[in-house]
């Protein structure tokens, strides 16, 4: 089983060291969105939202809750808890 964590790939191109960051957060959110997996979002104030991720960017997550859209700022989010595990791998 591969471990999933944030890491940096380093490779040499044209005499320069190139860094490619694997963004685990984006991969995780995108997989939840693509597979339509219901997720519980825990906010820092203790409030919980349960719905489906419809989109996200660097600062926000668009969540559909009971047929209504809610735009949540990432700085207000503590945890994403999907209803089931998702499977994705990072290259090592």
N, C-alpha and C positions, 0 to 999 in steps of 0.2 A: 504494500500500500504506500502510495506516495504521500509525503507530508506537504501540506499547502501552507505557504507562508510568503511574506513579501521579501523578495530578494532582487539582486541586481546581476544581470548577465553582463559579463565583460568580454569583449572580443577586440582584436586588433585589426584595424583597417587602415591601410595607407600610412602605417607608422603611428597612428593615433589610437588611444584606448577609447573605445565607444562603450557607453553605458545604456542599457535598455531596461527600464523598470517595468516589472510585471505588476499591474494594478489589480490586486485581489478584490478590492471593494467593487470596482467596475465589473469585473467578471462575475462576481457573486450576484450583484443586483441585476445584471443583464440576463443571467441564467434564470433568476426568479421571474423576470419579466417575460422572457421567451417561453418558458414552460407553463406560465400562468399559475404559479404556485401561490396559494394564499399565505400571507405573512402577517405576523403580529409585530407591530412597531412599538417599542417602548420608548417613551420620551423621557427626558431628564427630569421633568416635573412629576413623573410617576404615571402619567396618563398613558393608556394603551389604545392603539388603533389596529383594527384587523381588516385587511383588504388585499388588493392586488396592485403590484407595481406596474404603472403604465409608462413611466419614463423617469429619467434622472439626468442631472448634470453635475458639475463640480460642487454646487451649493444646495441643490434641492432634490427632493424625491416627489414625484407625482403619484399619489396613492388613490385608488378607487375604493371607496368605502360605502357599502350599501347603495351602489349606483351613483354616488356623488363623488366628484373629484376633490381631493384635498392636496394642496401644495405644502409640503413640510420642509422646513430648512434643516439641513443636515446637522448644523451645530446644536439643534434641539433634540437630536436622536441619540439614545443610549445604545439600543440593541435592535437587531432584526432577528426574529425567530420564525423561520419557515415551518409550515405544517408538516413537511417531510424533508429529509436530507436531499441535497442536490449533489450531483456528481459532475465535477470538472477537474481537470488536471492542469498543472503548470509544467512547462518544459524545463528540464534541468540540464 
